[in-house]
C-alpha cells in the first residue's frame, strides 16, 4: 500500500482534509525530523571538531546538551502560542530562526560560540517539532492518530539513516562546517515549502488566548493527568537512552571499536532502518492490538536490548556482539514513540499545542540530562554509554507500568 493509499485509508480524519494528506505526511515528517537531522548529521565530525576547536570531548558534547535544552525551551513557548494564533505563523518564524542560527554554527570560531549558536538553532527547530505533533492532533483522533504517527516514522526514520551518512560524505569534501551549511539549506527549503503548501489546520473557533494564567493552568492540568505524565515520561526516559546513544556512540564506536566515520554512519543508518520497519509494522497492527499493549511490547524490547548492550560492553565483547542489542534498542523507537505520543495527546484535543510542547519538553529535557552523564564516564570505554542507556530504559518501563491508568 502506497503512502497516499495508507493516508486515505486512515479512519477518523475530517472529510475536508482527505485530499492531499500525503503532502501532510511529507511536510510534517520533515518538520518533526528537524531534531534528528540537526543532531545526527554532525556526529561523525565530533572527534575532528574536538581537535580543530581545541577543546575537550566533554565540552563539545555540550553542543548536544545545548541543542536539547533549546528544544525544550522553544517548545514550551511555541506550543501555547500556536494554540492562540494558529500553527503557521510560529512555524515560519521558527524556521527563519533555524536558518540564521545554522549559518552562525557554520561560522563559529570557538566551541563556546558554537554551543550558543546550537541553542538558538534548537529554538527554531522546536517550532517544527511541536507544531508537527499538534497539527496531527488537529487532524486525527484515536487509532487514526496512532497510524498517522506511525506513517511519520517513514520520514522520521530516514532522518537518522541519511543524516550521519550525509554528514560522513560531506566530511570527504569539506570540513565539519559544511555540515551546518547543508542544514541551512534544508531549513530554508522546508521554510519555503511550509509557507507555500501547508494550510492553517487550527480553526479560529478552536484557538485559546495566549495569557500567562490560562497557559499555566493548562500546563498544571496536564501535569496532574496521570495518563499524560505516565506516557510522556515513558517516551521521555526512552529518549534519554537514545540520546545517551547519540552522545556516546560516535566516540565509542569510532575510538573504542575503531570504526571509520563512514562505517559509523552505516551502523547508525542500519539502526534507523529498524526504526522505519517497526514503525510501519506498528501502523499495520494497531487496532488488532491496543496502543498500550504495543507500547508495553516496545518497552520490553528496549529493555532487553539495553541490558544486552550493558552486558556486552562490561565483558569487553566484540563489536559483533554489541551491535545486535543496540539495533534492538534503537529500533524499538518505531513501536514506542507513535503509541506513547498518541496515548499522551488523546484526551487533549483543544490544547494540542500545549500538550505537544510539554510532551516534547519532558522528552528533550530528559535527553539533555542523559547526554552529559555519558561524558562524565570518559571516552576510553563504551561502558558509561551502556550504563546510562540501561538505566533510562528501565526507568521508562517503570514509569509506564506504574503511572497511567490501565484502561
C-alpha positions as CSV (number, residue, x, y, z in Angstrom):
1,X,0.0,0.0,0.0
2,X,1.4,3.4,-1.0
3,X,1.8,6.3,1.4
4,X,-1.2,8.1,-0.3
5,X,-3.4,5.0,0.0
6,X,-2.4,4.4,3.6
7,X,-3.3,8.0,4.5
8,X,-6.6,7.9,2.7
9,X,-7.4,4.6,4.4
10,X,-7.0,6.1,7.9
11,X,-10.3,6.4,9.7
12,X,-11.2,9.4,11.8
13,X,-9.8,12.2,9.6
14,X,-12.0,15.1,8.7
15,X,-13.5,14.6,5.2
16,X,-12.4,18.1,4.2
17,X,-8.8,17.0,4.8
18,X,-8.8,13.8,2.8
19,X,-7.3,15.4,-0.3
20,X,-3.6,15.9,-0.3
21,X,-2.9,14.1,3.0
22,X,0.2,12.5,1.6
23,X,1.5,16.1,1.5
24,X,1.0,16.3,5.2
25,X,3.0,13.1,5.7
26,X,6.0,14.6,3.9
27,X,5.8,18.1,5.3
28,X,5.0,17.1,8.9
29,X,7.5,14.3,8.7
30,X,10.2,16.8,7.6
31,X,9.3,19.2,10.4
32,X,9.4,16.5,13.1
33,X,12.7,15.3,11.7
34,X,14.4,18.6,12.5
35,X,15.7,17.2,15.8
36,X,17.3,14.0,14.5
37,X,18.8,15.8,11.4
38,X,20.3,18.6,13.4
39,X,21.7,16.2,16.0
40,X,22.8,13.2,13.9
41,X,24.3,14.8,10.8
42,X,27.4,16.2,12.6
43,X,28.0,13.2,14.8
44,X,30.7,11.7,12.5
45,X,32.6,15.0,12.8
46,X,32.7,15.2,16.6
47,X,36.2,13.8,17.0
48,X,37.6,16.1,14.3
49,X,35.8,19.1,15.8
50,X,37.3,18.4,19.2
51,X,40.8,18.8,17.6
52,X,40.0,21.7,15.4
53,X,38.3,23.8,18.0
54,X,41.0,23.0,20.6
55,X,38.5,21.7,23.2
56,X,37.7,18.6,25.2
57,X,35.2,15.8,24.3
58,X,33.0,16.8,27.4
59,X,32.9,20.4,26.3
60,X,32.0,19.6,22.7
61,X,29.2,17.3,23.9
62,X,27.6,20.4,25.4
63,X,26.7,21.3,21.8
64,X,24.3,18.4,22.1
65,X,23.1,19.4,25.6
66,X,22.5,23.0,24.5
67,X,20.5,21.9,21.5
68,X,18.3,19.6,23.6
69,X,17.7,22.2,26.2
70,X,17.0,24.8,23.5
71,X,14.4,22.4,22.0
72,X,12.7,22.1,25.4
73,X,12.5,25.9,26.0
74,X,11.4,26.6,22.4
75,X,8.6,24.1,22.6
76,X,7.2,25.3,26.0
77,X,6.8,28.8,24.5
78,X,5.8,27.9,20.9
79,X,3.2,25.3,21.9
80,X,0.7,27.6,23.7
81,X,1.5,30.4,21.2
82,X,0.3,28.1,18.4
83,X,-2.9,27.3,20.3
84,X,-3.6,31.1,20.4
85,X,-2.6,32.4,16.9
86,X,-2.6,29.2,14.8
87,X,0.2,27.0,13.7
88,X,1.6,28.7,10.6
89,X,2.9,32.0,11.9
90,X,5.0,30.5,14.8
91,X,6.2,27.8,12.4
92,X,7.5,30.1,9.7
93,X,9.2,32.4,12.3
94,X,10.8,29.4,14.0
95,X,12.2,28.1,10.7
96,X,13.6,31.5,9.9
97,X,15.4,31.5,13.3
98,X,16.7,28.0,12.5
99,X,18.2,29.2,9.2
100,X,20.0,32.1,10.8
101,X,21.3,30.0,13.6
102,X,22.6,27.3,11.3
103,X,24.7,30.0,9.5
104,X,26.1,31.1,12.8
105,X,27.0,27.5,13.6
106,X,28.9,27.2,10.4
107,X,30.9,30.4,11.1
108,X,31.6,29.7,14.8
109,X,35.3,30.1,15.6
110,X,35.2,28.6,19.1
111,X,33.4,25.9,21.0
112,X,31.6,28.4,23.2
113,X,30.1,30.3,20.3
114,X,29.1,27.0,18.7
115,X,27.3,26.0,21.8
116,X,25.4,29.3,21.9
117,X,24.5,29.0,18.2
118,X,23.3,25.5,18.7
119,X,20.9,26.6,21.5
120,X,19.5,29.3,19.1
121,X,19.2,26.7,16.3
122,X,17.3,24.4,18.6
123,X,14.7,27.1,19.5
124,X,14.0,27.4,15.8
125,X,13.8,23.6,15.3
126,X,11.4,23.4,18.2
127,X,8.7,25.1,16.2
128,X,8.8,22.4,13.6
129,X,8.7,19.6,16.1
130,X,5.9,20.9,18.4
131,X,3.7,22.2,15.6
132,X,4.0,18.9,13.6
133,X,2.7,16.9,16.6
134,X,-0.1,19.5,17.3
135,X,-1.1,19.5,13.6
136,X,-1.5,15.7,13.7
137,X,-3.8,16.1,16.7
138,X,-5.8,18.8,14.9
139,X,-6.5,16.4,12.1
140,X,-6.8,13.0,13.7
141,X,-8.1,11.1,16.7
142,X,-8.0,7.6,18.2
143,X,-6.3,4.8,16.2
144,X,-6.2,7.1,13.2
145,X,-3.8,9.4,15.1
146,X,-1.6,6.4,16.0
147,X,-1.5,5.2,12.5
148,X,-0.5,8.6,11.2
149,X,2.2,9.0,13.8
150,X,3.4,5.5,12.6
151,X,3.4,6.8,9.0
152,X,5.5,9.7,10.0
153,X,8.1,7.2,11.1
154,X,8.8,6.7,7.4
155,X,10.2,10.2,7.2
156,X,11.5,10.3,10.8
157,X,13.3,7.1,10.3
158,X,15.0,8.3,7.2
159,X,16.5,11.2,9.2
160,X,18.8,9.0,11.4
161,X,19.6,6.9,8.4
162,X,20.5,9.7,6.0
163,X,21.9,12.3,8.4
164,X,25.1,10.6,9.6
165,X,25.7,9.2,6.1
166,X,25.3,12.6,4.5
167,X,27.5,14.1,7.3
168,X,30.2,11.4,6.7
169,X,30.2,12.1,3.0
170,X,30.3,15.9,3.5
171,X,33.5,15.3,5.5
172,X,35.0,13.7,2.5
173,X,34.8,17.0,0.6
174,X,34.9,19.8,3.2
175,X,35.2,20.4,6.9
176,X,32.6,20.0,9.6
177,X,31.4,23.5,8.8
178,X,29.9,22.1,5.6
179,X,27.5,20.0,7.6
180,X,25.9,23.2,9.0
181,X,25.7,24.7,5.5
182,X,23.7,21.6,4.5
183,X,21.4,22.1,7.5
184,X,21.0,25.8,6.5
185,X,19.8,24.8,3.0
186,X,17.5,22.1,4.5
187,X,15.9,24.7,6.8
188,X,15.5,27.3,4.1
189,X,13.9,24.7,1.8
190,X,11.4,23.4,4.4
191,X,10.5,27.0,5.3
192,X,9.6,27.7,1.7
193,X,7.6,24.5,1.3
194,X,5.7,25.1,4.6
195,X,4.9,28.7,3.6
196,X,3.6,27.7,0.2
197,X,1.9,24.3,0.8
198,X,1.0,23.9,4.5
199,X,-2.5,25.4,5.2
200,X,-3.6,26.5,8.6
201,X,-5.0,23.4,10.4
202,X,-6.4,25.2,13.5
203,X,-9.8,26.9,13.0
204,X,-10.4,30.3,14.7
205,X,-13.1,28.9,16.9
206,X,-10.6,26.4,18.5
207,X,-8.0,28.9,19.4
208,X,-7.3,29.9,23.0
209,X,-5.9,33.2,24.3
210,X,-2.2,33.3,25.0
211,X,-2.4,34.7,28.5
212,X,0.0,33.6,31.2
213,X,-2.6,32.5,33.8
214,X,-4.6,30.1,31.4
215,X,-1.3,28.8,30.0
216,X,-0.1,27.9,33.4
217,X,-3.4,26.3,34.3
218,X,-3.3,24.2,31.2
219,X,0.2,23.0,31.9
220,X,-0.8,22.4,35.6
221,X,-3.7,20.3,34.4
222,X,-1.5,18.3,32.1
223,X,1.0,17.6,34.9
224,X,-1.9,16.4,37.1
225,X,-3.0,13.9,34.5
226,X,-1.5,10.6,35.4
227,X,-2.1,9.2,31.9
228,X,-0.4,12.1,30.2
229,X,2.6,12.2,32.6
230,X,3.0,8.4,32.5
231,X,3.1,8.1,28.8
232,X,5.2,11.3,28.4
233,X,7.7,10.0,31.0
234,X,7.9,6.6,29.3
235,X,8.7,8.2,26.0
236,X,10.9,10.9,27.6
237,X,13.1,8.4,29.5
238,X,13.4,6.3,26.4
239,X,14.6,9.5,24.7
240,X,17.2,9.7,27.4
241,X,18.5,6.3,26.5
242,X,18.5,7.2,22.8
243,X,20.4,10.5,23.4
244,X,22.9,8.6,25.5
245,X,23.5,6.5,22.4
246,X,23.7,9.6,20.2
247,X,26.1,11.3,22.5
248,X,28.3,8.3,23.2
249,X,28.2,6.2,20.1
250,X,30.4,8.5,18.0
251,X,33.3,8.1,20.4
252,X,32.5,4.6,21.5
253,X,32.2,3.1,18.0
254,X,35.0,5.1,16.4
255,X,37.5,5.4,19.2
256,X,36.9,2.1,21.2
257,X,35.8,-0.1,18.3
258,X,37.9,1.7,15.6
259,X,35.2,2.3,13.1
260,X,35.8,5.0,10.4
261,X,33.4,7.9,10.1
262,X,31.8,6.2,7.1
263,X,31.5,2.8,8.8
264,X,30.0,4.5,11.8
265,X,27.5,6.3,9.6
266,X,26.4,3.0,8.1
267,X,25.9,1.4,11.5
268,X,23.8,4.4,12.6
269,X,21.8,4.2,9.4
270,X,21.1,0.5,9.8
271,X,19.6,1.3,13.2
272,X,17.5,3.9,11.5
273,X,16.1,1.2,9.2
274,X,15.0,-0.7,12.2
275,X,13.0,2.4,13.4
276,X,11.3,2.6,10.0
277,X,10.5,-1.1,9.9
278,X,8.9,-1.3,13.3
279,X,7.1,2.0,12.8
280,X,5.4,0.6,9.7
281,X,4.6,-2.7,11.5
282,X,3.0,-0.7,14.3
283,X,0.8,1.2,11.8
284,X,-0.5,-2.0,10.3
285,X,-1.3,-3.9,13.5
286,X,-2.6,-1.1,15.7
287,X,-6.3,-1.8,16.1
288,X,-5.7,-5.5,16.3
289,X,-3.7,-4.8,19.4
290,X,-4.2,-1.8,21.7
291,X,-1.7,1.1,21.7
292,X,-1.0,0.3,25.3
293,X,-0.1,-3.3,24.5
294,X,2.1,-2.3,21.7
295,X,3.8,0.3,23.9
296,X,4.4,-2.3,26.6
297,X,5.9,-4.7,24.0
298,X,8.2,-1.9,22.6
299,X,9.5,-1.0,26.1
300,X,10.1,-4.7,26.7
301,X,12.2,-5.0,23.5
302,X,14.1,-1.8,24.5
303,X,14.9,-3.2,28.0
304,X,16.2,-6.5,26.6
305,X,18.4,-4.5,24.1
306,X,19.7,-2.1,26.8
307,X,20.6,-5.0,29.2
308,X,22.3,-6.8,26.3
309,X,24.5,-3.7,25.5
310,X,25.4,-3.3,29.1
311,X,26.5,-7.0,29.4
312,X,28.4,-7.0,26.2
313,X,30.4,-3.8,26.9
314,X,31.0,-4.7,30.5
315,X,32.6,-8.0,29.4
316,X,34.5,-6.3,26.7
317,X,33.0,-8.4,24.0
318,X,33.5,-7.8,20.3
319,X,31.6,-5.3,18.2
320,X,29.7,-8.1,16.6
321,X,28.1,-8.9,20.0
322,X,27.4,-5.2,20.8
323,X,25.6,-4.3,17.6
324,X,22.5,-6.7,17.7
325,X,21.2,-5.5,21.1
326,X,22.0,-1.9,20.1
327,X,19.9,-2.4,17.0
328,X,17.1,-3.9,19.1
329,X,17.0,-0.9,21.5
330,X,17.1,1.8,18.8
331,X,14.6,0.0,16.6
332,X,12.1,-0.1,19.4
333,X,11.5,3.6,18.9
334,X,9.3,2.7,16.0
335,X,6.9,1.0,18.3
336,X,7.3,3.2,21.4
337,X,7.0,6.8,20.0
338,X,3.8,6.6,17.9
339,X,1.9,4.8,20.7
340,X,3.2,6.9,23.6
341,X,2.6,10.1,21.7
342,X,-0.9,9.2,20.7
343,X,-1.9,7.9,24.2
344,X,-0.5,11.1,25.8
345,X,-2.3,13.5,23.5
346,X,-5.5,11.6,23.0
347,X,-7.5,13.4,25.7
348,X,-6.3,16.9,24.9
349,X,-7.7,18.0,21.5
350,X,-8.4,21.6,22.5
351,X,-4.9,22.2,23.9
352,X,-2.9,20.2,21.4
353,X,-0.1,22.8,21.1
354,X,0.4,22.9,24.9
355,X,0.2,19.1,25.2
356,X,2.7,18.7,22.3
357,X,5.0,21.2,23.9
358,X,5.0,19.6,27.4
359,X,5.5,16.2,25.8
360,X,8.5,17.5,23.9
361,X,9.9,19.2,27.0
362,X,9.8,16.1,29.1
363,X,11.4,14.1,26.2
364,X,14.2,16.5,25.4
365,X,15.0,17.7,29.0
366,X,15.5,14.1,30.0
367,X,17.6,13.7,26.9
368,X,19.6,16.7,28.0
369,X,20.2,15.1,31.3
370,X,21.4,11.9,29.8
371,X,23.9,13.4,27.4
372,X,26.4,14.9,29.9
373,X,26.2,11.7,32.0
374,X,27.8,9.8,29.2
375,X,30.6,12.3,29.0
376,X,31.3,12.1,32.8
377,X,32.3,8.5,32.4
378,X,35.1,9.3,30.0
379,X,35.6,8.2,26.4
380,X,38.0,5.3,26.8
381,X,35.2,2.8,27.2
382,X,31.7,2.1,25.9
383,X,30.5,1.1,29.4
384,X,29.4,4.6,30.6
385,X,27.2,4.9,27.5
386,X,25.7,1.4,28.1
387,X,25.1,2.2,31.8
388,X,23.2,5.4,31.1
389,X,21.2,3.7,28.3
390,X,20.2,0.8,30.5
391,X,19.3,3.0,33.4
392,X,17.0,5.3,31.4
393,X,15.4,2.4,29.5
394,X,14.4,0.5,32.7
395,X,13.1,3.8,34.2
396,X,10.9,4.2,31.2
397,X,9.5,0.8,31.7
398,X,8.8,1.5,35.4
399,X,7.0,4.8,34.5
400,X,4.8,3.0,32.1
401,X,3.9,0.2,34.5
402,X,3.2,2.5,37.5
403,X,1.7,5.9,36.4
404,X,-1.0,5.6,33.7
405,X,-4.4,4.2,34.4
406,X,-4.6,0.7,32.9
407,X,-7.6,1.3,30.6
